[in-house]
Amino acid sequence: MRGLYREEMIGAIEAGGRRWRIAFSSSSLASIQDAVADGMGISLLPRRAITRQHRVLDRRHGLPPVDSYEVYCSTGPARTRWCSPWRPSWGG
């Protein structure tokens, strides 16, 4: 399963020289939030998805900052007015 920002997450972990493996995968944000809160591992979450049960990891924990990016939806010409860039605000 490929996630929206899986490559960024893996790149950040590998840049820190850390060993890693995928312990849990889901297309449900709530399931990923619960898995992280339960200590199954770490994930890259938008700032608005961070809960009180999460701890934000940064350089002090050996992880580099992750650059932001934009997501655009692509639809037919009549629907383009409904699409706008989305810039997630990552925790950190």
C-alpha positions in Angstrom: 0.0 0.0 0.0 1.4 3.4 -0.9 0.4 6.4 1.2 0.1 10.0 0.2 3.3 11.0 1.8 5.0 7.6 2.4 8.2 8.5 0.4 8.7 11.6 2.5 8.3 9.7 5.7 10.7 6.9 4.6 13.2 9.5 3.3 13.2 11.4 6.7 13.9 8.1 8.6 16.6 6.9 6.2 18.3 10.4 6.2 18.8 9.9 10.0 20.4 6.5 9.4 17.7 4.7 11.2 16.6 1.1 10.5 12.9 0.8 9.9 10.1 -1.5 8.8 6.4 -1.1 8.2 4.6 -2.4 11.3 1.1 -1.2 10.4 -0.6 0.2 7.2 -4.1 1.6 6.8 -5.9 4.0 4.5 -7.8 5.2 7.6 -6.4 8.3 9.3 -8.1 7.4 12.6 -6.5 3.9 12.5 -3.1 5.4 11.9 -3.6 7.9 14.7 -4.6 5.1 17.1 -1.7 2.9 16.1 0.8 5.7 16.8 -0.9 6.6 20.1 -0.7 2.9 21.1 3.1 2.9 20.5 3.2 0.7 17.3 5.5 3.2 15.6 5.8 6.6 14.2 4.0 8.3 11.3 4.0 11.6 9.4 0.8 13.3 10.3 -0.7 16.7 9.3 -0.6 19.1 12.3 -4.4 19.0 12.6 -4.3 15.2 13.0 -2.0 15.2 16.0 -3.7 14.4 19.3 -2.8 14.7 22.9 -1.7 11.0 22.9 1.0 11.8 20.2 4.5 13.1 20.7 6.1 15.3 18.0 9.5 14.0 17.0 12.2 16.4 15.5 15.9 16.8 15.2 16.3 16.2 19.0 15.0 12.7 18.3 17.3 12.2 15.3 14.8 13.0 12.5 15.2 15.8 10.0 12.4 18.2 9.2 10.1 17.2 6.4 9.4 19.7 3.6 5.8 20.6 2.9 4.2 20.0 -0.5 1.0 20.7 -2.3 -1.8 18.3 -3.3 -4.0 19.2 -6.2 -7.1 17.4 -7.3 -7.7 16.8 -11.0 -11.2 16.8 -12.5 -13.0 17.6 -15.7 -12.9 21.3 -17.0 -16.4 22.0 -15.5 -15.2 21.1 -12.0 -11.8 22.8 -11.8 -13.3 25.7 -9.8 -13.9 23.3 -6.9 -10.3 22.3 -6.7 -7.7 24.3 -4.8 -4.2 23.6 -3.6 -4.0 21.9 -0.2 -0.8 22.5 1.8 -0.6 20.2 4.8 1.0 21.6 7.9 3.2 18.9 9.3 3.8 18.5 13.0 7.2 19.4 14.1 
